[in-house]
């Protein structure tokens, strides 16, 4: 596991973009699961504005690690956010974008998307394998859309599951632990001081850290990188000396 701490969200966005340029610098298809929420917005903006020509988008396939069960035009749609901050600024074939149909009945869509992953992704240990899963972490320690109150979804036997947001009751489609930990690489993008407490507990294995789904992210490949700004990492400065 690698910890990369930068002074600002902007620098996190720049350095992650450099990491992504390296990861996609290949002559074969690359399959990437995107995260949602607000942190990716600045990352996508920087990626599109400063690195658009450094990546061969023809070979990049985008999926989502989770999606809200809302239409693609809804203001809370992770797909819509990604269109606004990335897709409408880069030249990527539309058939390379595999959105989760948040507008459809959740259980059926979770099954459809699970099937899509089986069909589209290379296999590793008989399971679909992303080249990269990008994750965020909520202030409560959730990741993708696996929340502490439903942490058992992490161990679901299926590639995808239907989750429920603990406060809003909003349903979500999420990939599960068997997919996340089967990825070739996983990158956390975590910024802001609202994350600091959970980041510290997870990194120091303190308090109730095992009750946070984000603490369960441990790809068997060992390729896990946390991209943090100093606000999110403020509890770690003692570790780094
Ligand atoms: C989502 C995300 C979710 C997100 C965290 C952090 O659909 O909301 O995938 O897991 O990454 O909630 O969100 P912020 O980046 O907005 O803090």
Boltz pocket constraint, residues with backbone or C-beta under 6 A from the ligand:
constraints:
  - pocket:
      binder: B
      contacts: [[A, 34], [A, 35], [A, 36], [A, 37], [A, 38], [A, 39], [A, 40], [A, 66], [A, 67], [A, 68], [A, 78], [A, 135], [A, 136], [A, 137], [A, 138], [A, 139], [A, 142], [A, 143], [A, 144], [A, 145], [A, 189], [A, 191]]
      max_distance: 6.0
